[in-house]
């Protein structure tokens, strides 16, 4: 993967939220799948969303966490590959307005662990339900029955 490549969230089909505990939830409204990222994965996600290139993401993670360069590069590549495969991000054609790197944090580096990226399909039917056309008399989230 090219370290100068930048990516963007594949909106409007992907929505996301980073919670106070640092974890993130991502929803692909086309597939109905939702995903979770642990705090390190969520931090990488946020950096991608802010427009940082893959090389910049690795540099920022190296500033913030105590991990080997080879492991962080490998993990960042794996996470970006997974996000691309799940259609959550796309390659950004616009590299203008690239943000400057944030300053290194005070207080030393935190321990590094590989980001955890998980997919869930248990709510797929509900997430794919069209609330205008596919609902019954009871309204959303009650799907139309086949006999209606």
N, C-alpha and C positions, 0 to 999 in steps of 0.2 A: 504494500500500500504506500502511496506517495505521501511523504510527510508534509508537503506543501498543499495537499488537497484540503479543501474546506467543504463542510456539509451544512445542510440546513434541515430543520424539522419539516417533514412532509405534510405540511398543513394545507388545506383544512382537514385532511383525513386523520391527522394525529393530534390528539390533545394530551396534555401532560400537566403534572403538578408535582412540585417538590415540597415535602412536608417538613414540619419543625424538627422531626427526628433525623432529617437528612436523607431519608429514602424518597424515591420517586415512583410515581405511578404513571404509566403511559397507556393510552388506549388508541388502537387502530380502528377507526370507525368503518373502514372498508371490510376488514376481515372479522371484526367482532372480538378479536383477541385483546387481552390486556396484559401488561407486563409490570414487573417491579424491578427496581434497581436499588442496590444497597447504597450507603452514603458515598463510597468512592465512585461507584458507577453513576450515581446521580450528579456528582460533581463533574465528572467527564461529560455527561449529558448537558449540564448547564453551560459548560465551556463551549461545546459544539453549538448549542443554541445561541450563544453570544457571538458566534462567527469566528472563533479561533480555529486555525488550521490544526491538523493532526500533530504536526511537529510542535506547535505552540502548546497544545494540550499536554503532550509528553513533558515539555519543559516546565509547565506550571505544576504538574503532578510531582515531578522530581523536586521542585522547590518546597512543596508542602508535605511530602511523605518520604519516609526512610525506606526506600526500595532500590533494587538494582535497575540501572538504565535498561538493560536487556529485558527484564521482566516487565517493566512498565511499558516499553515499546510493544512487546508481544501482547500484553493484556489490552492495551489501547487498540491495537490492530484487531484483535479478536472481538472486542466489544463493538467497534465500528462495523466490522464485517457482519456481526449478528444484527445490528440495527439496520444495516442496508438490506440484509436478507429478509427481514421482517417488514420492510417497506416503511420504516419509521423515520428514516432520514434519506436524503438524496444528495448527490454531489451538487455543490453550489457553483453555479457559473459566475456568480458575482463575488469577486475578491476585493472589491473596492470598500473603503471604509473599515478596513481590518482594525480591530481594537488593539491598543497597545497592551503589552503584557502587564498584569497587575504586579505590585510589589510583593516580594517574598514575605510570608507571614512572620510576625514576631513570635517568640516563644518556642522555637525549635520545630523540628519535623515530627509528624505523627507517624505511628507504625503503619506500614503499607500491607494491604491484603488485596488479592486479585478481585476485581469487581464481580459481583454476582448479578446476573441478568436472567430473569425467569419469565416464562410465558404461561398464561392461563387461558383456557378455553371454556371454563365452566359457565360463563355468562354470555357466551357467543350469541345464542338465540335471542336473548333479551337485548343485547347491544345492537344487533342487526335489525331489530323490529322497527318498522317505519311507523312512528306514532300518528301519522296522518292517515295512511292508507291500509295498514295491516292490523288495526285494532277493532275489537268488537264493540258492542253496545256499552259495555262497562268502562270503556276507555283504556288508555295506556296504564299499565303494561300488560293488559289482557289481549292476547292475540285473537283475531277472528277465528271462529271454528270453521272447519271445512264444510259443515252443513249450512252455513249462513249465506 
